[in-house]
Amino acid sequence: MTGTLHKQRKVQVQWDAKEYFRCLGKRNFGLQEPFEASMLQGFPPIKLSQYLLPADAARGGVIANPFVVTDIKNRVILWFLPGVFTPSRQVSIQIMIAFGEASLIFYRMPLGRRQMA
């Protein structure tokens, strides 16, 4: 089943993304229920069901049209672009990323170890 976004292609959360990341901090690793509850209260998640047509939402519709999620200051948080990358293209991207990571590791090695590889 395929749903469509109701009347708009933009979804806006009612919070500031920079403030979210500031509150999240660098050392948040999950399993901190009070912290996670306060984050959910201060930065509520997107309720995409309100953007689906009622008939599609009632049937558990899937959003198949592209849309953008922005924060309250119009900063893009997410682009949803279904079908942009075919499965074979996704595999090619994953291979290139793995190749790039391997190259970075190789060039960070001391010179003596590179010659042995």
Biopython code that builds the backbone (N, CA, C, O; Angstrom):
import numpy as np
from Bio.PDB.StructureBuilder import StructureBuilder

atoms = [
    (1, "MET", "N", (0.826, -1.179, 0.000)),
    (1, "MET", "CA", (0.000, 0.000, 0.000)),
    (1, "MET", "C", (0.877, 1.252, 0.000)),
    (1, "MET", "O", (1.924, 1.284, 0.647)),
    (2, "THR", "N", (0.469, 2.225, -0.689)),
    (2, "THR", "CA", (1.248, 3.459, -0.777)),
    (2, "THR", "C", (0.400, 4.630, -0.321)),
    (2, "THR", "O", (-0.741, 4.789, -0.755)),
    (3, "GLY", "N", (0.961, 5.445, 0.552)),
    (3, "GLY", "CA", (0.278, 6.647, 1.007)),
    (3, "GLY", "C", (0.923, 7.861, 0.377)),
    (3, "GLY", "O", (2.018, 7.778, -0.179)),
    (4, "THR", "N", (0.253, 8.972, 0.465)),
    (4, "THR", "CA", (0.824, 10.219, -0.027)),
    (4, "THR", "C", (0.792, 11.251, 1.081)),
    (4, "THR", "O", (-0.103, 11.232, 1.926)),
    (5, "LEU", "N", (1.745, 12.136, 1.084)),
    (5, "LEU", "CA", (1.751, 13.208, 2.069)),
    (5, "LEU", "C", (0.619, 14.169, 1.752)),
    (5, "LEU", "O", (0.408, 14.545, 0.599)),
    (6, "HIS", "N", (-0.082, 14.548, 2.759)),
    (6, "HIS", "CA", (-1.260, 15.402, 2.597)),
    (6, "HIS", "C", (-0.856, 16.850, 2.346)),
    (6, "HIS", "O", (-0.313, 17.498, 3.241)),
    (7, "LYS", "N", (-1.107, 17.361, 1.166)),
    (7, "LYS", "CA", (-0.993, 18.763, 0.750)),
    (7, "LYS", "C", (0.413, 19.369, 0.770)),
    (7, "LYS", "O", (0.625, 20.405, 0.140)),
    (8, "GLN", "N", (1.355, 18.783, 1.449)),
    (8, "GLN", "CA", (2.653, 19.436, 1.502)),
    (8, "GLN", "C", (3.785, 18.426, 1.416)),
    (8, "GLN", "O", (3.597, 17.241, 1.689)),
    (9, "ARG", "N", (4.937, 18.897, 1.042)),
    (9, "ARG", "CA", (6.126, 18.068, 0.926)),
    (9, "ARG", "C", (7.145, 18.437, 1.998)),
    (9, "ARG", "O", (8.290, 17.989, 1.948)),
    (10, "LYS", "N", (6.733, 19.250, 2.964)),
    (10, "LYS", "CA", (7.631, 19.688, 4.015)),
    (10, "LYS", "C", (6.995, 19.392, 5.369)),
    (10, "LYS", "O", (5.829, 19.706, 5.608)),
    (11, "VAL", "N", (7.780, 18.784, 6.243)),
    (11, "VAL", "CA", (7.357, 18.492, 7.603)),
    (11, "VAL", "C", (8.282, 19.280, 8.511)),
    (11, "VAL", "O", (9.502, 19.213, 8.359)),
    (12, "GLN", "N", (7.720, 20.025, 9.452)),
    (12, "GLN", "CA", (8.552, 20.832, 10.328)),
    (12, "GLN", "C", (8.348, 20.425, 11.780)),
    (12, "GLN", "O", (7.227, 20.415, 12.288)),
    (13, "VAL", "N", (9.466, 20.088, 12.444)),
    (13, "VAL", "CA", (9.405, 19.830, 13.878)),
    (13, "VAL", "C", (9.403, 21.179, 14.591)),
    (13, "VAL", "O", (9.852, 22.181, 14.034)),
    (14, "GLN", "N", (8.905, 21.201, 15.804)),
    (14, "GLN", "CA", (8.764, 22.458, 16.529)),
    (14, "GLN", "C", (9.890, 22.676, 17.536)),
    (14, "GLN", "O", (9.670, 23.183, 18.636)),
    (15, "TRP", "N", (11.089, 22.285, 17.141)),
    (15, "TRP", "CA", (12.260, 22.504, 17.983)),
    (15, "TRP", "C", (13.474, 22.815, 17.116)),
    (15, "TRP", "O", (13.462, 22.617, 15.901)),
    (16, "ASP", "N", (14.521, 23.307, 17.771)),
    (16, "ASP", "CA", (15.757, 23.740, 17.108)),
    (16, "ASP", "C", (16.752, 22.578, 17.078)),
    (16, "ASP", "O", (17.107, 22.043, 18.128)),
    (17, "ALA", "N", (17.196, 22.190, 15.903)),
    (17, "ALA", "CA", (18.112, 21.054, 15.762)),
    (17, "ALA", "C", (19.447, 21.295, 16.470)),
    (17, "ALA", "O", (20.006, 20.369, 17.058)),
    (18, "LYS", "N", (19.959, 22.513, 16.422)),
    (18, "LYS", "CA", (21.228, 22.799, 17.108)),
    (18, "LYS", "C", (21.070, 22.636, 18.619)),
    (18, "LYS", "O", (21.966, 22.119, 19.286)),
    (19, "GLU", "N", (19.955, 23.069, 19.148)),
    (19, "GLU", "CA", (19.690, 22.914, 20.578)),
    (19, "GLU", "C", (19.564, 21.432, 20.933)),
    (19, "GLU", "O", (20.025, 21.001, 21.990)),
    (20, "TYR", "N", (18.945, 20.664, 20.055)),
    (20, "TYR", "CA", (18.822, 19.213, 20.263)),
    (20, "TYR", "C", (20.198, 18.572, 20.397)),
    (20, "TYR", "O", (20.443, 17.811, 21.333)),
    (21, "PHE", "N", (21.092, 18.877, 19.468)),
    (21, "PHE", "CA", (22.422, 18.281, 19.507)),
    (21, "PHE", "C", (23.236, 18.782, 20.698)),
    (21, "PHE", "O", (24.056, 18.044, 21.245)),
    (22, "ARG", "N", (23.014, 20.024, 21.097)),
    (22, "ARG", "CA", (23.696, 20.544, 22.282)),
    (22, "ARG", "C", (23.243, 19.763, 23.524)),
    (22, "ARG", "O", (24.070, 19.373, 24.348)),
    (23, "CYS", "N", (21.948, 19.539, 23.652)),
    (23, "CYS", "CA", (21.403, 18.791, 24.788)),
    (23, "CYS", "C", (21.798, 17.321, 24.739)),
    (23, "CYS", "O", (22.027, 16.694, 25.773)),
    (24, "LEU", "N", (21.875, 16.783, 23.537)),
    (24, "LEU", "CA", (22.239, 15.375, 23.380)),
    (24, "LEU", "C", (23.641, 15.116, 23.900)),
    (24, "LEU", "O", (23.881, 14.111, 24.570)),
    (25, "GLY", "N", (24.564, 16.010, 23.599)),
    (25, "GLY", "CA", (25.925, 15.875, 24.100)),
    (25, "GLY", "C", (26.724, 14.827, 23.347)),
    (25, "GLY", "O", (26.181, 14.085, 22.527)),
    (26, "LYS", "N", (28.000, 14.774, 23.628)),
    (26, "LYS", "CA", (28.906, 13.867, 22.924)),
    (26, "LYS", "C", (28.961, 12.476, 23.538)),
    (26, "LYS", "O", (29.360, 11.522, 22.871)),
    (27, "ARG", "N", (28.570, 12.351, 24.787)),
    (27, "ARG", "CA", (28.744, 11.071, 25.471)),
    (27, "ARG", "C", (27.436, 10.338, 25.737)),
    (27, "ARG", "O", (27.406, 9.441, 26.580)),
    (28, "ASN", "N", (26.392, 10.679, 25.068)),
    (28, "ASN", "CA", (25.133, 9.977, 25.256)),
    (28, "ASN", "C", (25.206, 8.644, 24.537)),
    (28, "ASN", "O", (25.421, 8.598, 23.326)),
    (29, "PHE", "N", (25.030, 7.565, 25.273)),
    (29, "PHE", "CA", (25.138, 6.238, 24.681)),
    (29, "PHE", "C", (23.900, 5.386, 24.937)),
    (29, "PHE", "O", (23.955, 4.163, 24.813)),
    (30, "GLY", "N", (22.791, 6.016, 25.291)),
    (30, "GLY", "CA", (21.562, 5.277, 25.524)),
    (30, "GLY", "C", (21.525, 4.683, 26.918)),
    (30, "GLY", "O", (22.434, 4.904, 27.717)),
    (31, "LEU", "N", (20.485, 3.936, 27.209)),
    (31, "LEU", "CA", (20.285, 3.286, 28.499)),
    (31, "LEU", "C", (20.256, 4.276, 29.656)),
    (31, "LEU", "O", (20.656, 3.943, 30.771)),
    (32, "GLN", "N", (19.789, 5.477, 29.397)),
    (32, "GLN", "CA", (19.662, 6.518, 30.420)),
    (32, "GLN", "C", (18.218, 6.996, 30.396)),
    (32, "GLN", "O", (17.917, 8.057, 29.849)),
    (33, "GLU", "N", (17.327, 6.209, 30.991)),
    (33, "GLU", "CA", (15.890, 6.449, 30.862)),
    (33, "GLU", "C", (15.438, 7.853, 31.264)),
    (33, "GLU", "O", (14.666, 8.462, 30.524)),
    (34, "PRO", "N", (15.881, 8.397, 32.400)),
    (34, "PRO", "CA", (15.428, 9.762, 32.739)),
    (34, "PRO", "C", (15.875, 10.805, 31.698)),
    (34, "PRO", "O", (15.113, 11.703, 31.339)),
    (35, "PHE", "N", (17.105, 10.670, 31.228)),
    (35, "PHE", "CA", (17.614, 11.588, 30.210)),
    (35, "PHE", "C", (16.816, 11.452, 28.919)),
    (35, "PHE", "O", (16.421, 12.452, 28.320)),
    (36, "GLU", "N", (16.579, 10.212, 28.491)),
    (36, "GLU", "CA", (15.839, 9.975, 27.255)),
    (36, "GLU", "C", (14.409, 10.498, 27.360)),
    (36, "GLU", "O", (13.872, 11.033, 26.391)),
    (37, "ALA", "N", (13.792, 10.345, 28.528)),
    (37, "ALA", "CA", (12.425, 10.856, 28.722)),
    (37, "ALA", "C", (12.403, 12.378, 28.623)),
    (37, "ALA", "O", (11.490, 12.951, 28.029)),
    (38, "SER", "N", (13.410, 13.034, 29.204)),
    (38, "SER", "CA", (13.442, 14.499, 29.123)),
    (38, "SER", "C", (13.699, 14.963, 27.690)),
    (38, "SER", "O", (13.162, 15.986, 27.265)),
    (39, "MET", "N", (14.520, 14.215, 26.939)),
    (39, "MET", "CA", (14.759, 14.562, 25.532)),
    (39, "MET", "C", (13.472, 14.406, 24.715)),
    (39, "MET", "O", (13.166, 15.247, 23.870)),
    (40, "LEU", "N", (12.728, 13.339, 24.967)),
    (40, "LEU", "CA", (11.462, 13.140, 24.249)),
    (40, "LEU", "C", (10.460, 14.238, 24.568)),
    (40, "LEU", "O", (9.699, 14.661, 23.699)),
    (41, "GLN", "N", (10.459, 14.697, 25.804)),
    (41, "GLN", "CA", (9.534, 15.764, 26.180)),
    (41, "GLN", "C", (9.942, 17.091, 25.544)),
    (41, "GLN", "O", (9.090, 17.836, 25.060)),
    (42, "GLY", "N", (11.238, 17.386, 25.543)),
    (42, "GLY", "CA", (11.710, 18.649, 24.983)),
    (42, "GLY", "C", (11.783, 18.668, 23.469)),
    (42, "GLY", "O", (11.682, 19.725, 22.847)),
    (43, "PHE", "N", (11.962, 17.485, 22.872)),
    (43, "PHE", "CA", (12.125, 17.375, 21.420)),
    (43, "PHE", "C", (11.248, 16.218, 20.919)),
    (43, "PHE", "O", (11.761, 15.150, 20.585)),
    (44, "PRO", "N", (9.933, 16.433, 20.870)),
    (44, "PRO", "CA", (9.034, 15.345, 20.473)),
    (44, "PRO", "C", (9.302, 14.871, 19.049)),
    (44, "PRO", "O", (9.639, 15.666, 18.171)),
    (45, "PRO", "N", (9.148, 13.565, 18.830)),
    (45, "PRO", "CA", (9.396, 13.014, 17.488)),
    (45, "PRO", "C", (8.338, 13.464, 16.478)),
    (45, "PRO", "O", (7.284, 13.985, 16.844)),
    (46, "ILE", "N", (8.641, 13.256, 15.240)),
    (46, "ILE", "CA", (7.726, 13.605, 14.145)),
    (46, "ILE", "C", (6.590, 12.593, 14.122)),
    (46, "ILE", "O", (6.819, 11.390, 14.247)),
    (47, "LYS", "N", (5.391, 13.072, 13.967)),
    (47, "LYS", "CA", (4.224, 12.201, 13.832)),
    (47, "LYS", "C", (3.792, 12.235, 12.374)),
    (47, "LYS", "O", (2.897, 12.991, 11.996)),
    (48, "LEU", "N", (4.437, 11.408, 11.563)),
    (48, "LEU", "CA", (4.154, 11.433, 10.125)),
    (48, "LEU", "C", (2.730, 11.003, 9.811)),
    (48, "LEU", "O", (2.211, 11.337, 8.746)),
    (49, "SER", "N", (2.094, 10.277, 10.704)),
    (49, "SER", "CA", (0.724, 9.827, 10.419)),
    (49, "SER", "C", (-0.216, 11.013, 10.184)),
    (49, "SER", "O", (-1.204, 10.873, 9.463)),
    (50, "GLN", "N", (0.065, 12.161, 10.770)),
    (50, "GLN", "CA", (-0.801, 13.326, 10.557)),
    (50, "GLN", "C", (-0.641, 13.913, 9.157)),
    (50, "GLN", "O", (-1.455, 14.732, 8.731)),
    (51, "TYR", "N", (0.396, 13.501, 8.445)),
    (51, "TYR", "CA", (0.606, 14.003, 7.087)),
    (51, "TYR", "C", (0.101, 13.033, 6.023)),
    (51, "TYR", "O", (0.113, 13.353, 4.835)),
    (52, "LEU", "N", (-0.340, 11.851, 6.445)),
    (52, "LEU", "CA", (-0.903, 10.894, 5.499)),
    (52, "LEU", "C", (-2.375, 11.205, 5.269)),
    (52, "LEU", "O", (-3.058, 11.745, 6.139)),
    (53, "LEU", "N", (-2.836, 10.858, 4.101)),
    (53, "LEU", "CA", (-4.270, 10.938, 3.861)),
    (53, "LEU", "C", (-4.957, 9.960, 4.808)),
    (53, "LEU", "O", (-4.427, 8.873, 5.038)),
    (54, "PRO", "N", (-6.113, 10.304, 5.362)),
    (54, "PRO", "CA", (-6.766, 9.442, 6.356)),
    (54, "PRO", "C", (-6.983, 8.002, 5.896)),
    (54, "PRO", "O", (-6.790, 7.071, 6.677)),
    (55, "ALA", "N", (-7.375, 7.811, 4.663)),
    (55, "ALA", "CA", (-7.624, 6.451, 4.176)),
    (55, "ALA", "C", (-6.341, 5.631, 4.162)),
    (55, "ALA", "O", (-6.355, 4.454, 4.521)),
    (56, "ASP", "N", (-5.231, 6.241, 3.749)),
    (56, "ASP", "CA", (-3.960, 5.525, 3.716)),
    (56, "ASP", "C", (-3.441, 5.258, 5.118)),
    (56, "ASP", "O", (-2.898, 4.186, 5.384)),
    (57, "ALA", "N", (-3.603, 6.227, 6.022)),
    (57, "ALA", "CA", (-3.145, 6.057, 7.401)),
    (57, "ALA", "C", (-3.917, 4.933, 8.083)),
    (57, "ALA", "O", (-3.336, 4.144, 8.828)),
    (58, "ALA", "N", (-5.207, 4.857, 7.836)),
    (58, "ALA", "CA", (-6.041, 3.817, 8.441)),
    (58, "ALA", "C", (-5.628, 2.425, 7.974)),
    (58, "ALA", "O", (-5.780, 1.449, 8.708)),
    (59, "ARG", "N", (-5.115, 2.337, 6.777)),
    (59, "ARG", "CA", (-4.672, 1.048, 6.238)),
    (59, "ARG", "C", (-3.196, 0.784, 6.524)),
    (59, "ARG", "O", (-2.638, -0.191, 6.020)),
    (60, "GLY", "N", (-2.554, 1.636, 7.325)),
    (60, "GLY", "CA", (-1.128, 1.437, 7.599)),
    (60, "GLY", "C", (-0.285, 1.800, 6.399)),
    (60, "GLY", "O", (0.722, 1.148, 6.124)),
    (61, "GLY", "N", (-0.683, 2.833, 5.681)),
    (61, "GLY", "CA", (-0.017, 3.235, 4.447)),
    (61, "GLY", "C", (1.454, 3.545, 4.608)),
    (61, "GLY", "O", (1.918, 3.913, 5.687)),
    (62, "VAL", "N", (2.163, 3.393, 3.537)),
    (62, "VAL", "CA", (3.589, 3.685, 3.477)),
    (62, "VAL", "C", (3.771, 4.970, 2.682)),
    (62, "VAL", "O", (3.174, 5.125, 1.616)),
    (63, "ILE", "N", (4.577, 5.882, 3.179)),
    (63, "ILE", "CA", (4.833, 7.126, 2.457)),
    (63, "ILE", "C", (5.789, 6.828, 1.309)),
    (63, "ILE", "O", (6.896, 6.333, 1.520)),
    (64, "ALA", "N", (5.355, 7.129, 0.112)),
    (64, "ALA", "CA", (6.164, 6.827, -1.062)),
    (64, "ALA", "C", (6.605, 8.078, -1.811)),
    (64, "ALA", "O", (7.328, 7.980, -2.803)),
    (65, "ASN", "N", (6.186, 9.241, -1.356)),
    (65, "ASN", "CA", (6.554, 10.486, -2.024)),
    (65, "ASN", "C", (7.681, 11.170, -1.264)),
    (65, "ASN", "O", (7.741, 11.075, -0.038)),
    (66, "PRO", "N", (8.570, 11.856, -1.966)),
    (66, "PRO", "CA", (9.669, 12.552, -1.281)),
    (66, "PRO", "C", (9.160, 13.715, -0.432)),
    (66, "PRO", "O", (8.156, 14.351, -0.751)),
    (67, "PHE", "N", (9.881, 13.972, 0.654)),
    (67, "PHE", "CA", (9.579, 15.128, 1.489)),
    (67, "PHE", "C", (10.823, 15.529, 2.268)),
    (67, "PHE", "O", (11.816, 14.802, 2.299)),
    (68, "VAL", "N", (10.753, 16.686, 2.891)),
    (68, "VAL", "CA", (11.860, 17.240, 3.653)),
    (68, "VAL", "C", (11.381, 17.495, 5.079)),
    (68, "VAL", "O", (10.265, 17.968, 5.291)),
    (69, "VAL", "N", (12.229, 17.180, 6.049)),
    (69, "VAL", "CA", (11.942, 17.512, 7.446)),
    (69, "VAL", "C", (12.881, 18.643, 7.837)),
    (69, "VAL", "O", (14.094, 18.547, 7.651)),
    (70, "THR", "N", (12.310, 19.721, 8.383)),
    (70, "THR", "CA", (13.111, 20.865, 8.830)),
    (70, "THR", "C", (12.836, 21.137, 10.304)),
    (70, "THR", "O", (11.823, 20.709, 10.857)),
    (71, "ASP", "N", (13.774, 21.866, 10.930)),
    (71, "ASP", "CA", (13.543, 22.286, 12.309)),
    (71, "ASP", "C", (12.800, 23.614, 12.310)),
    (71, "ASP", "O", (12.431, 24.123, 11.251)),
    (72, "ILE", "N", (12.581, 24.171, 13.483)),
    (72, "ILE", "CA", (11.791, 25.395, 13.614)),
    (72, "ILE", "C", (12.454, 26.601, 12.949)),
    (72, "ILE", "O", (11.793, 27.600, 12.666)),
    (73, "LYS", "N", (13.764, 26.505, 12.699)),
    (73, "LYS", "CA", (14.483, 27.591, 12.025)),
    (73, "LYS", "C", (14.727, 27.274, 10.543)),
    (73, "LYS", "O", (15.575, 27.888, 9.895)),
    (74, "ASN", "N", (13.977, 26.319, 10.031)),
    (74, "ASN", "CA", (14.030, 25.909, 8.622)),
    (74, "ASN", "C", (15.338, 25.225, 8.222)),
    (74, "ASN", "O", (15.671, 25.205, 7.037)),
    (75, "ARG", "N", (16.074, 24.677, 9.153)),
    (75, "ARG", "CA", (17.268, 23.889, 8.826)),
    (75, "ARG", "C", (16.827, 22.495, 8.425)),
    (75, "ARG", "O", (15.990, 21.894, 9.099)),
    (76, "VAL", "N", (17.373, 21.973, 7.342)),
    (76, "VAL", "CA", (17.003, 20.639, 6.880)),
    (76, "VAL", "C", (17.607, 19.603, 7.820)),
    (76, "VAL", "O", (18.811, 19.602, 8.079)),
    (77, "ILE", "N", (16.753, 18.728, 8.322)),
    (77, "ILE", "CA", (17.177, 17.621, 9.185)),
    (77, "ILE", "C", (17.242, 16.343, 8.370)),
    (77, "ILE", "O", (18.123, 15.511, 8.583)),
    (78, "LEU", "N", (16.311, 16.184, 7.439)),
    (78, "LEU", "CA", (16.191, 14.931, 6.703)),
    (78, "LEU", "C", (15.567, 15.184, 5.337)),
    (78, "LEU", "O", (14.606, 15.941, 5.205)),
    (79, "TRP", "N", (16.124, 14.546, 4.344)),
    (79, "TRP", "CA", (15.480, 14.458, 3.028)),
    (79, "TRP", "C", (15.047, 13.022, 2.872)),
    (79, "TRP", "O", (15.868, 12.113, 2.995)),
    (80, "PHE", "N", (13.784, 12.796, 2.608)),
    (80, "PHE", "CA", (13.277, 11.451, 2.363)),
    (80, "PHE", "C", (13.050, 11.333, 0.868)),
    (80, "PHE", "O", (12.163, 11.985, 0.317)),
    (81, "LEU", "N", (13.842, 10.511, 0.215)),
    (81, "LEU", "CA", (13.814, 10.398, -1.242)),
    (81, "LEU", "C", (13.667, 8.929, -1.642)),
    (81, "LEU", "O", (14.640, 8.305, -2.068)),
    (82, "PRO", "N", (12.472, 8.376, -1.510)),
    (82, "PRO", "CA", (12.291, 6.957, -1.821)),
    (82, "PRO", "C", (12.552, 6.652, -3.288)),
    (82, "PRO", "O", (12.147, 7.402, -4.177)),
    (83, "GLY", "N", (13.224, 5.554, -3.522)),
    (83, "GLY", "CA", (13.476, 5.097, -4.883)),
    (83, "GLY", "C", (14.579, 5.813, -5.626)),
    (83, "GLY", "O", (14.788, 5.547, -6.809)),
    (84, "VAL", "N", (15.297, 6.722, -4.967)),
    (84, "VAL", "CA", (16.359, 7.455, -5.651)),
    (84, "VAL", "C", (17.512, 6.514, -6.006)),
    (84, "VAL", "O", (18.062, 6.571, -7.106)),
    (85, "PHE", "N", (17.862, 5.652, -5.055)),
    (85, "PHE", "CA", (18.955, 4.716, -5.299)),
    (85, "PHE", "C", (18.389, 3.320, -5.490)),
    (85, "PHE", "O", (17.707, 2.798, -4.609)),
    (86, "THR", "N", (18.667, 2.718, -6.631)),
    (86, "THR", "CA", (18.258, 1.345, -6.867)),
    (86, "THR", "C", (19.080, 0.437, -5.950)),
    (86, "THR", "O", (20.127, 0.859, -5.460)),
    (87, "PRO", "N", (18.632, -0.796, -5.708)),
    (87, "PRO", "CA", (19.421, -1.701, -4.860)),
    (87, "PRO", "C", (20.855, -1.885, -5.355)),
    (87, "PRO", "O", (21.778, -1.937, -4.542)),
    (88, "SER", "N", (21.062, -1.984, -6.670)),
    (88, "SER", "CA", (22.426, -2.174, -7.177)),
    (88, "SER", "C", (23.273, -0.924, -6.948)),
    (88, "SER", "O", (24.474, -1.022, -6.692)),
    (89, "ARG", "N", (22.648, 0.247, -7.041)),
    (89, "ARG", "CA", (23.386, 1.491, -6.781)),
    (89, "ARG", "C", (23.769, 1.585, -5.303)),
    (89, "ARG", "O", (24.858, 2.054, -4.972)),
    (90, "GLN", "N", (22.877, 1.141, -4.418)),
    (90, "GLN", "CA", (23.180, 1.138, -2.992)),
    (90, "GLN", "C", (24.376, 0.238, -2.696)),
    (90, "GLN", "O", (25.235, 0.593, -1.889)),
    (91, "VAL", "N", (24.437, -0.924, -3.344)),
    (91, "VAL", "CA", (25.575, -1.831, -3.166)),
    (91, "VAL", "C", (26.851, -1.164, -3.657)),
    (91, "VAL", "O", (27.885, -1.257, -2.997)),
    (92, "SER", "N", (26.798, -0.494, -4.800)),
    (92, "SER", "CA", (27.978, 0.200, -5.337)),
    (92, "SER", "C", (28.469, 1.264, -4.359)),
    (92, "SER", "O", (29.673, 1.408, -4.147)),
    (93, "ILE", "N", (27.547, 2.001, -3.770)),
    (93, "ILE", "CA", (27.916, 3.033, -2.798)),
    (93, "ILE", "C", (28.577, 2.399, -1.584)),
    (93, "ILE", "O", (29.592, 2.897, -1.096)),
    (94, "GLN", "N", (28.002, 1.295, -1.091)),
    (94, "GLN", "CA", (28.588, 0.615, 0.064)),
    (94, "GLN", "C", (29.998, 0.113, -0.239)),
    (94, "GLN", "O", (30.881, 0.201, 0.614)),
    (95, "ILE", "N", (30.215, -0.411, -1.438)),
    (95, "ILE", "CA", (31.547, -0.891, -1.831)),
    (95, "ILE", "C", (32.530, 0.268, -1.879)),
    (95, "ILE", "O", (33.654, 0.144, -1.391)),
    (96, "MET", "N", (32.126, 1.387, -2.456)),
    (96, "MET", "CA", (33.018, 2.541, -2.544)),
    (96, "MET", "C", (33.345, 3.103, -1.164)),
    (96, "MET", "O", (34.472, 3.535, -0.921)),
    (97, "ILE", "N", (32.377, 3.100, -0.269)),
    (97, "ILE", "CA", (32.634, 3.567, 1.104)),
    (97, "ILE", "C", (33.639, 2.643, 1.778)),
    (97, "ILE", "O", (34.588, 3.108, 2.408)),
    (98, "ALA", "N", (33.434, 1.334, 1.647)),
    (98, "ALA", "CA", (34.368, 0.370, 2.249)),
    (98, "ALA", "C", (35.764, 0.531, 1.655)),
    (98, "ALA", "O", (36.756, 0.478, 2.382)),
    (99, "PHE", "N", (35.849, 0.725, 0.346)),
    (99, "PHE", "CA", (37.143, 0.917, -0.312)),
    (99, "PHE", "C", (37.813, 2.190, 0.207)),
    (99, "PHE", "O", (39.015, 2.198, 0.472)),
    (100, "GLY", "N", (37.035, 3.261, 0.351)),
    (100, "GLY", "CA", (37.578, 4.519, 0.860)),
    (100, "GLY", "C", (38.076, 4.387, 2.286)),
    (100, "GLY", "O", (39.127, 4.928, 2.630)),
    (101, "GLU", "N", (37.328, 3.667, 3.125)),
    (101, "GLU", "CA", (37.763, 3.458, 4.511)),
    (101, "GLU", "C", (39.049, 2.646, 4.554)),
    (101, "GLU", "O", (39.951, 2.948, 5.336)),
    (102, "ALA", "N", (39.136, 1.617, 3.718)),
    (102, "ALA", "CA", (40.348, 0.800, 3.680)),
    (102, "ALA", "C", (41.541, 1.638, 3.230)),
    (102, "ALA", "O", (42.642, 1.483, 3.759)),
    (103, "SER", "N", (41.331, 2.510, 2.272)),
    (103, "SER", "CA", (42.416, 3.372, 1.794)),
    (103, "SER", "C", (42.883, 4.317, 2.889)),
    (103, "SER", "O", (44.084, 4.541, 3.045)),
    (104, "LEU", "N", (41.940, 4.878, 3.653)),
    (104, "LEU", "CA", (42.310, 5.773, 4.745)),
    (104, "LEU", "C", (43.138, 5.045, 5.801)),
    (104, "LEU", "O", (44.122, 5.585, 6.305)),
    (105, "ILE", "N", (42.739, 3.824, 6.131)),
    (105, "ILE", "CA", (43.488, 3.037, 7.114)),
    (105, "ILE", "C", (44.889, 2.755, 6.584)),
    (105, "ILE", "O", (45.864, 2.876, 7.326)),
    (106, "PHE", "N", (45.003, 2.381, 5.314)),
    (106, "PHE", "CA", (46.296, 2.060, 4.705)),
    (106, "PHE", "C", (47.236, 3.262, 4.759)),
    (106, "PHE", "O", (48.406, 3.117, 5.112)),
    (107, "TYR", "N", (46.738, 4.431, 4.416)),
    (107, "TYR", "CA", (47.603, 5.606, 4.372)),
    (107, "TYR", "C", (47.911, 6.189, 5.747)),
    (107, "TYR", "O", (48.791, 7.043, 5.863)),
    (108, "ARG", "N", (47.219, 5.756, 6.778)),
    (108, "ARG", "CA", (47.529, 6.190, 8.138)),
    (108, "ARG", "C", (48.603, 5.304, 8.775)),
    (108, "ARG", "O", (49.168, 5.658, 9.810)),
    (109, "MET", "N", (48.880, 4.164, 8.163)),
    (109, "MET", "CA", (49.877, 3.252, 8.711)),
    (109, "MET", "C", (51.268, 3.874, 8.585)),
    (109, "MET", "O", (51.537, 4.651, 7.669)),
    (110, "PRO", "N", (52.154, 3.510, 9.534)),
    (110, "PRO", "CA", (53.553, 3.933, 9.394)),
    (110, "PRO", "C", (54.117, 3.369, 8.095)),
    (110, "PRO", "O", (53.653, 2.336, 7.612)),
    (111, "LEU", "N", (55.091, 4.025, 7.544)),
    (111, "LEU", "CA", (55.633, 3.669, 6.233)),
    (111, "LEU", "C", (56.079, 2.218, 6.174)),
    (111, "LEU", "O", (55.810, 1.547, 5.177)),
    (112, "GLY", "N", (56.741, 1.710, 7.189)),
    (112, "GLY", "CA", (57.214, 0.322, 7.182)),
    (112, "GLY", "C", (56.097, -0.683, 7.045)),
    (112, "GLY", "O", (56.245, -1.679, 6.337)),
    (113, "ARG", "N", (54.994, -0.445, 7.702)),
    (113, "ARG", "CA", (53.848, -1.372, 7.624)),
    (113, "ARG", "C", (53.184, -1.292, 6.259)),
    (113, "ARG", "O", (52.653, -2.295, 5.783)),
    (114, "ARG", "N", (53.197, -0.139, 5.621)),
    (114, "ARG", "CA", (52.581, -0.013, 4.291)),
    (114, "ARG", "C", (53.325, -0.855, 3.280)),
    (114, "ARG", "O", (52.710, -1.447, 2.394)),
    (115, "GLN", "N", (54.623, -0.917, 3.396)),
    (115, "GLN", "CA", (55.404, -1.684, 2.425)),
    (115, "GLN", "C", (55.140, -3.172, 2.558)),
    (115, "GLN", "O", (55.253, -3.910, 1.579)),
    (116, "MET", "N", (54.789, -3.623, 3.758)),
    (116, "MET", "CA", (54.528, -5.048, 3.974)),
    (116, "MET", "C", (53.144, -5.446, 3.471)),
    (116, "MET", "O", (52.910, -6.626, 3.211)),
    (117, "ALA", "N", (52.235, -4.512, 3.330)),
    (117, "ALA", "CA", (50.866, -4.844, 2.965)),
    (117, "ALA", "C", (50.754, -5.297, 1.545)),
    (117, "ALA", "O", (49.658, -5.615, 1.083)),
]
sb = StructureBuilder()
sb.init_structure("model")
sb.init_model(0)
sb.init_chain("A")
sb.init_seg("    ")
for serial, (resi, resn, name, xyz) in enumerate(atoms, 1):
    if name == "N":
        sb.init_residue(resn, " ", resi, " ")
    sb.init_atom(name, np.array(xyz, "f"), 0.0, 1.0, " ", f" {name:<3s}", serial, name[0])
structure = sb.get_structure()
